[in-house]
């Protein structure tokens, strides 16, 4: 299995532009997570999907952030408009939900908003 | 509310020596506890977990962790460190019967193994 695949690996954009991050979870996994990692705040959960349905989006920082999961093999995280403080590494993770699930992480997208 | 603390930002150990990375937690009920490792420019990678049973849990790459309920700790250990163990280590906790979204990660401890 190729693992969790994220694209792009690096994204540099200017303030105000729309940014779309993509994630392909491991085949057969039924839960998907978007995390953001920064030096100041560590690893923060943004949103969690179960069977393609958003379950908990309480970590989404603002209305500028939105996430979708149109099917079991694809998810997007969109920031519109982007701001410099959105600069971070964004990770997607998937799991097979049971009470003991472990998370499988992608390699992340390094986002820089200038 | 559940929380997890990693009191050390950095741990430095000589190769061949034993290593310990500390983690304490706060959660109602019996916790689910995890350790993850992050290598440079990579996502987090699962090392081991404690759900129930033996307090000493063995995981990948020779790592183990000991669950101590009275001290609410779940320290990561390895008898003999390797230079390749140098990485960022995260402890995580989840309350039992809670949503999977409630996995809380610690702030991370950078482990540096000198030759």
Contacts between the chains, C-beta under 8 A, distances in Angstrom:
chain1	res1	chain2	res2	distance
A	4	B	43	7.2
A	31	B	100	5.9
A	33	B	101	7.3
A	42	B	105	6.6
A	42	B	106	7.6
A	42	B	107	4.7
A	42	B	108	6.4
A	43	B	44	7.7
A	43	B	90	6.8
A	43	B	105	4.4
A	43	B	108	7.5
A	45	B	101	6.2
A	45	B	103	7.5
A	48	B	99	7.5
A	48	B	100	6.7
A	48	B	101	3.8
A	50	B	100	7.4
A	55	B	99	6.6
A	55	B	101	6.1
A	56	B	99	6.3
A	56	B	101	3.9
A	91	B	43	5.4
A	91	B	44	7.2
A	93	B	43	7.3
A	93	B	44	7.6
A	95	B	100	6.9
A	97	B	100	5.5
A	99	B	32	7.6
A	99	B	51	7.7
A	99	B	96	7.4
A	99	B	97	7.4
A	100	B	32	6.7
A	100	B	49	6.8
A	100	B	51	5.1
A	101	B	100	5.9
A	102	B	34	6.8
A	102	B	46	4.5
A	102	B	49	6.2
A	103	B	36	7.7
A	103	B	44	7.2
A	103	B	46	6.8
A	103	B	103	7.2
A	104	B	46	7.3
A	105	B	36	8.0
A	105	B	43	3.0
A	105	B	44	4.6
A	105	B	45	7.0
A	106	B	43	5.2
A	107	B	41	7.1
A	107	B	42	5.7
A	107	B	43	5.2
A	108	B	41	7.8
A	108	B	42	7.6
A	108	B	43	5.5
